[in-house]
Amino acid sequence: MELRVVEIAHSKGMTMADIAKQIGISRVNLSNSLNGNPTLSRLTEVAKILGVEVAELFKTTPAEKRVSGYLEYEGRIVKVDSLDAVKQFIADVEAVSES
């Protein structure tokens, strides 16, 4: 997965050099440690400096954007875990409403 450290840093008025300085390493070492296979320890340090959760450091892809939750209609609760499940729920509600 791709990281969005630079994007988040810029949104907070910071540079990679600023982050590296707070960690106590060079900007090059920071970049090297984040490219490829960064450790959880390093990601945690960077997230803390940026004031975000570790998960926010990762870019999401459309396949990772999922629908998840529960919908209720007239006391009936349905768990949905996809857009298709939401559409089916709506179709069921419309069918009941039309009857």
C-alpha positions as CSV (number, residue, x, y, z in Angstrom):
1,M,0.0,0.0,0.0
2,E,1.0,3.5,-0.7
3,L,1.6,6.0,2.2
4,R,0.3,9.5,2.3
5,V,2.8,10.9,4.8
6,V,3.9,13.8,2.5
7,E,0.3,14.8,1.8
8,I,-0.7,14.8,5.5
9,A,2.5,16.6,6.4
10,H,1.9,19.3,3.9
11,S,-1.7,19.7,5.1
12,K,-0.3,20.4,8.5
13,G,2.4,22.8,7.3
14,M,5.2,20.3,7.8
15,T,7.9,18.8,5.6
16,M,9.5,15.4,5.7
17,A,12.6,17.1,7.1
18,D,10.5,18.5,10.0
19,I,9.2,15.0,10.8
20,A,12.7,13.5,10.5
21,K,14.1,16.1,12.9
22,Q,11.5,15.3,15.5
23,I,12.3,11.6,15.2
24,G,16.1,12.4,15.4
25,I,17.1,11.0,12.0
26,S,17.9,12.5,8.6
27,R,15.2,13.1,6.0
28,V,16.9,10.5,3.7
29,N,16.8,7.9,6.5
30,L,13.1,8.7,7.1
31,S,12.3,8.4,3.4
32,N,14.2,5.1,3.3
33,S,12.5,3.7,6.3
34,L,9.0,4.6,5.0
35,N,9.6,3.2,1.4
36,G,9.2,-0.5,0.9
37,N,8.3,-2.2,4.2
38,P,8.1,0.4,7.1
39,T,8.0,-0.9,10.6
40,L,5.0,-0.4,12.8
41,S,7.3,1.5,15.2
42,R,8.3,4.0,12.5
43,L,4.7,4.4,11.3
44,T,3.6,5.0,14.9
45,E,6.3,7.7,15.4
46,V,5.3,9.5,12.2
47,A,1.5,9.2,13.0
48,K,2.1,10.7,16.5
49,I,4.1,13.6,15.1
50,L,1.4,14.3,12.5
51,G,-1.4,13.9,15.0
52,V,-3.2,11.1,13.1
53,E,-3.9,7.4,13.5
54,V,-1.5,5.0,11.8
55,A,-4.3,3.8,9.5
56,E,-4.7,7.4,8.1
57,L,-1.1,7.2,6.8
58,F,-2.2,4.7,4.1
59,K,-3.9,5.6,0.8
60,T,-7.1,3.7,0.2
61,T,-8.1,2.2,-3.1
62,P,-11.6,2.0,-4.3
63,A,-11.7,-1.8,-3.6
64,E,-11.0,-1.0,0.1
65,K,-14.0,1.4,0.4
66,R,-16.6,-0.8,1.8
67,V,-20.2,-0.4,3.0
68,S,-20.8,-1.8,6.5
69,G,-23.4,-1.3,9.1
70,Y,-27.0,-2.0,10.1
71,L,-30.2,-0.6,8.6
72,E,-33.5,-0.5,10.3
73,Y,-37.0,-0.2,8.9
74,E,-40.2,-0.7,10.9
75,G,-38.3,-2.7,13.6
76,R,-36.6,-4.9,11.1
77,I,-32.8,-4.7,11.4
78,V,-30.5,-5.8,8.6
79,K,-26.7,-6.0,8.5
80,V,-25.3,-4.7,5.3
81,D,-21.8,-5.3,4.1
82,S,-21.9,-4.2,0.5
83,L,-23.6,-1.6,-1.8
84,D,-25.6,-4.5,-3.3
85,A,-27.0,-5.3,0.2
86,V,-28.0,-1.7,0.7
87,K,-29.7,-1.7,-2.7
88,Q,-31.5,-4.9,-1.8
89,F,-32.7,-3.5,1.5
90,I,-34.1,-0.4,-0.3
91,A,-35.8,-2.6,-2.9
92,D,-37.4,-4.7,0.0
93,V,-38.5,-1.5,1.8
94,E,-40.0,-0.1,-1.4
95,A,-41.8,-3.4,-2.1
96,V,-43.3,-3.4,1.4
97,S,-44.3,0.3,1.1
98,E,-46.1,-0.4,-2.2
99,S,-48.1,-3.3,-0.8
